[in-house]
Amino acid sequence: MSHPPIVSDLIVVGCGISGLAAAIGAAEEGLSVTVLTKADEPWQSNTYYAQGGIVGNGQDDSGDKLAKDIIAAGVGLNWRESVHLLASEGPDLVDSLLVDRAGIPFSRNGKGELDLTREAAHSVRRIYHHKDLSGRSIQEGLLAYAAQLEGRINIYPHMQALDIITNNHHSTDSQERYRPLRAIGLYVLDARNNEVMNIYGSSIILATGGVGGVYQHSSNPSLASGDGISMAYRAGAAILNAEFVQFHPTTLFHRDVKNFLISESLRGEGGLLVNLDGERFMSRYNPDMMELAPRDEVSRAIYREMDRTGTACVFLDARQIDMNLEDRFPGIHEKCASVGIDISREPIPVVPAAHYFCGGIKVDLEGHTSLPGLLAVGETACTGVHGANRLASISLLEGLYFGYRAGKRSADSGVTPSSRLRKSIPEWIFPVEEDDIDPILVKNDRNTIRSLMWNYTGIIRNRKRLNRALSDLNYFSHRINSFYREARLSRKLIELRNTVVTASLITRAAKSNDNSIGCHYVE
Ligand SMILES: Cc1cc2nc3c(=O)[nH]c(=O)nc-3n(C[C@H](O)[C@H](O)[C@H](O)COP(=O)(O)OP(=O)(O)OC[C@H]3O[C@@H](n4cnc5c(N)ncnc54)[C@H](O)[C@@H]3O)c2cc1C
């Protein structure tokens, strides 16, 4: 794999649904696009692991109905303009880009029609899926489609963006500090040789995904360390709604498997939640809706039940579901079988987990952040669509629609940094004497931060816990920053630094909001 070009029309950081949609939108406008991913392979992303599906054009559906459902889930804190745009134009883009052009093999019924499923809080059936492997099919389909666009999109794995370069902050030309602030490029670590490169673009789109990796229990792969949010914050971009972290009630609890989601549809089909004694404990928390209560209520009930019984997990019993589990839930069946759990014969140990970030880098309807030249799309961005909570299966749609839109519009708004300006930007400065990283310190610091976020800025928050979290995070920030200045760079160290920044942003936002609303719950 070669190095990415030093200057490109558009740089996209991230290769999930939103980054690929942005790259495709821009390439269709004739731009050359450089896509960077810190992962070893282009497919590695949150997108790949999505199970349920993506909102498309439903039965007897309309933009107004979809918007109403999104706003009800978001408890009205949503940005109406953004919701209506997504709801009226997004589903058609799913049909034209994912179904027609990229040929994603969504499941179909006996008549050859798309098999629409329904999830909690959707008023109609409108979700396109491919069994429980929807994200994998979308990711693979978009990668294949991007490869067809006459070589305009080039994807570079192992490339981790470290920081955003701006003219005001980085140029050694004193005149640049008086010119309007603008993001012009990125410092990027090539993990294969530990070199840091300066890469410039006429626009930069962050599509770096979520923040689940900041928590001890998460459904996200560990890549999700909030890198984009942390970089944007350091560069001065506004961050919005950071207290709204959605927790999913059920991920697999097993020593050898991390971050594996047990889809809500298992409960939808009749799966029961029981404690260690086999008791259906939801009757204590929501006797009317039981296992099908809203996601946040079920997460809180499980958290309280674990606390009450002093256990590290509860169980999801799928034995009474009257269907072939291997056929309907092949991904879950296979993953559980790989650690010796036969879901048709025994209950699955589960724990709630950080799942989705409703907040993020504040953007307008075209994806522009408050820092000129910098755009953000997908889970790292706050488009205002989700408000205080996210409707199931809407995030892939949001990433696709706003990603594609930002990519298309970036053709009109970019300014290529001049060679004079580029020459005035210094190379990355390495410490004079680099210490080798002690991997145990990096790992333990990250684990400690994850655990304090889980306990103090987690599913149930209160002032005492948030104060404690902030004071511990301040201590960690200080220590990690000095560590960062002295040690040899590595992906893990960069993620540690971004984890503490993101954790602090979430905790500060949580502390400044005393009202329980949506997925932010304060006692
Ligand atoms: C288990 C699971 C199930 C889900 N199920 C659904 C579902 O059914 N329906 C739905 O709508 N949503 C679902 N979601 C949410 C949805 O999958 C995500 O919100 C969405 O995929 C995010 O897409 P994205 O493009 O923003 O980021 P991602 O897909 O996470 O991609 C992020 C990319 O950024 C790269 N990156 C990160 N930091 C850097 C850096 N510093 N430098 C370079 N590259 C970087 C990563 O390598 C990756 O390529 C699910 C999420 C999970 C985890």
PDBQT file of the ligand as one rigid body, heavy atoms in Angstrom, charges set to zero:
ROOT
HETATM    1  C1  LIG A 601     -23.263  -3.586  17.249  1.00  0.00    +0.000 C 
HETATM    2  C2  LIG A 601     -23.940  -2.415  16.630  1.00  0.00    +0.000 A 
HETATM    3  C3  LIG A 601     -25.177  -2.573  16.026  1.00  0.00    +0.000 A 
HETATM    4  C4  LIG A 601     -25.799  -1.466  15.414  1.00  0.00    +0.000 A 
HETATM    5  N1  LIG A 601     -26.981  -1.670  14.752  1.00  0.00    +0.000 NA
HETATM    6  C5  LIG A 601     -27.505  -0.619  14.043  1.00  0.00    +0.000 A 
HETATM    7  C6  LIG A 601     -28.637  -0.830  13.210  1.00  0.00    +0.000 A 
HETATM    8  O1  LIG A 601     -29.162  -1.939  13.095  1.00  0.00    +0.000 OA
HETATM    9  N2  LIG A 601     -29.122   0.245  12.524  1.00  0.00    +0.000 N 
HETATM   10  C7  LIG A 601     -28.580   1.501  12.614  1.00  0.00    +0.000 A 
HETATM   11  O2  LIG A 601     -29.065   2.436  11.964  1.00  0.00    +0.000 OA
HETATM   12  N3  LIG A 601     -27.491   1.698  13.389  1.00  0.00    +0.000 NA
HETATM   13  C8  LIG A 601     -26.936   0.670  14.084  1.00  0.00    +0.000 A 
HETATM   14  N4  LIG A 601     -25.825   0.881  14.855  1.00  0.00    +0.000 N 
HETATM   15  C9  LIG A 601     -25.190   2.205  14.830  1.00  0.00    +0.000 C 
HETATM   16  C10 LIG A 601     -24.453   2.402  13.503  1.00  0.00    +0.000 C 
HETATM   17  O3  LIG A 601     -23.855   1.196  13.120  1.00  0.00    +0.000 OA
HETATM   18  C11 LIG A 601     -23.385   3.473  13.604  1.00  0.00    +0.000 C 
HETATM   19  O4  LIG A 601     -23.931   4.632  14.166  1.00  0.00    +0.000 OA
HETATM   20  C12 LIG A 601     -22.832   3.820  12.230  1.00  0.00    +0.000 C 
HETATM   21  O5  LIG A 601     -22.373   2.651  11.594  1.00  0.00    +0.000 OA
HETATM   22  C13 LIG A 601     -21.702   4.826  12.338  1.00  0.00    +0.000 C 
HETATM   23  O6  LIG A 601     -21.162   4.995  11.063  1.00  0.00    +0.000 OA
HETATM   24  P1  LIG A 601     -19.982   6.016  10.856  1.00  0.00    +0.000 P 
HETATM   25  O7  LIG A 601     -19.687   6.045   9.409  1.00  0.00    +0.000 OA
HETATM   26  O8  LIG A 601     -20.313   7.295  11.518  1.00  0.00    +0.000 OA
HETATM   27  O9  LIG A 601     -18.756   5.401  11.700  1.00  0.00    +0.000 OA
HETATM   28  P2  LIG A 601     -18.091   3.956  11.686  1.00  0.00    +0.000 P 
HETATM   29  O10 LIG A 601     -18.830   2.985  10.886  1.00  0.00    +0.000 OA
HETATM   30  O11 LIG A 601     -17.831   3.612  13.109  1.00  0.00    +0.000 OA
HETATM   31  O12 LIG A 601     -16.677   4.223  10.998  1.00  0.00    +0.000 OA
HETATM   32  C14 LIG A 601     -15.677   4.966  11.662  1.00  0.00    +0.000 C 
HETATM   33  C15 LIG A 601     -14.433   4.945  10.804  1.00  0.00    +0.000 C 
HETATM   34  O13 LIG A 601     -13.528   5.930  11.287  1.00  0.00    +0.000 OA
HETATM   35  C16 LIG A 601     -12.219   5.381  11.358  1.00  0.00    +0.000 C 
HETATM   36  N5  LIG A 601     -11.462   6.181  12.333  1.00  0.00    +0.000 N 
HETATM   37  C17 LIG A 601     -11.790   6.480  13.614  1.00  0.00    +0.000 A 
HETATM   38  N6  LIG A 601     -10.858   7.285  14.155  1.00  0.00    +0.000 NA
HETATM   39  C18 LIG A 601      -9.917   7.506  13.193  1.00  0.00    +0.000 A 
HETATM   40  C19 LIG A 601      -8.707   8.254  13.126  1.00  0.00    +0.000 A 
HETATM   41  N7  LIG A 601      -8.227   8.952  14.178  1.00  0.00    +0.000 N 
HETATM   42  N8  LIG A 601      -7.985   8.244  11.974  1.00  0.00    +0.000 NA
HETATM   43  C20 LIG A 601      -8.409   7.524  10.899  1.00  0.00    +0.000 A 
HETATM   44  N9  LIG A 601      -9.540   6.791  10.918  1.00  0.00    +0.000 NA
HETATM   45  C21 LIG A 601     -10.303   6.796  12.038  1.00  0.00    +0.000 A 
HETATM   46  C22 LIG A 601     -12.458   3.929  11.718  1.00  0.00    +0.000 C 
HETATM   47  O14 LIG A 601     -11.327   3.152  11.422  1.00  0.00    +0.000 OA
HETATM   48  C23 LIG A 601     -13.667   3.640  10.815  1.00  0.00    +0.000 C 
HETATM   49  O15 LIG A 601     -13.216   3.388   9.495  1.00  0.00    +0.000 OA
HETATM   50  C24 LIG A 601     -25.185  -0.203  15.460  1.00  0.00    +0.000 A 
HETATM   51  C25 LIG A 601     -23.950  -0.051  16.085  1.00  0.00    +0.000 A 
HETATM   52  C26 LIG A 601     -23.323  -1.147  16.655  1.00  0.00    +0.000 A 
HETATM   53  C27 LIG A 601     -21.977  -0.966  17.293  1.00  0.00    +0.000 C 
ENDROOT
TORSDOF 0
